[in-house]
Amino acid sequence: IVSLLISLVWPKSYTATAVLMPPRQSSSMGSLLTAELGSLGGMAALAGSSLGLKNQNDMYVGMLKSQTVEDAMVKNFDLMKEYHAPYMSAARKAFESHATLDGNGKDGLIHISIQDRSPEKAAEMANGYVDAFRHLSEGLAITEASQRRLFFQQQLEQSKDNLANAEEALKKTEETTGLIQLDSQARA
């Protein structure tokens, strides 16, 4: 009887779940580091566990649990008012109790679950997390691409300098040896 009364009085709660497939970046610095650590065998497992990273998803889950993303979620969905929180940190803590992020599954996916009293709001917040993940991964891709572009630009400038130095050296050699125009001297 008590459990029946509690079930009738207890407010309904809905859970929205989203599943993300994190990007696989074979050329990124993190992947290169992981590959290098992987070649070390047992030492890699020790190093990975001491850093707290079991797989690549842990990095993305950590970024999604970051203060920046959670603050954006609190602001976008006006959760300070909904949770009656006077400070952003209190609203963030209340939001963390309603959100579950898990990237440790065997499927290699990131599972996001949001619990709320309204099914529409729960679904909107789960989709908001997906948008935050998309924005975050686009930023990472742009950052990686800009670093790659900067590297290639430096290599191009270095090659241009080397070519200019080689031209100057050839000009000096031609002036000192007297071979200025090879075609006309060969005809003569």
Number of C-alpha atoms within 10 A of each C-alpha: 6 7 8 9 9 10 11 10 9 9 8 11 11 16 19 20 18 16 15 15 12 17 12 10 11 10 9 15 11 13 14 13 11 16 13 12 17 14 11 11 10 11 12 16 15 12 13 16 12 10 9 11 14 15 14 17 21 17 15 19 19 14 17 19 16 11 13 11 16 22 17 15 19 22 15 11 14 12 18 19 12 10 15 11 15 10 9 15 15 14 23 22 14 17 21 14 11 14 21 14 21 15 24 16 10 6 8 14 15 19 17 23 21 25 21 19 12 14 16 13 17 22 20 15 25 23 17 16 24 17 12 18 19 15 12 16 16 12 12 13 15 12 12 15 13 12 12 13 12 12 11 12 12 12 12 12 11 12 12 12 12 12 12 12 12 12 12 12 12 13 13 13 13 14 11 10 8 11 13 15 9 10 9 9 10 7 6 5
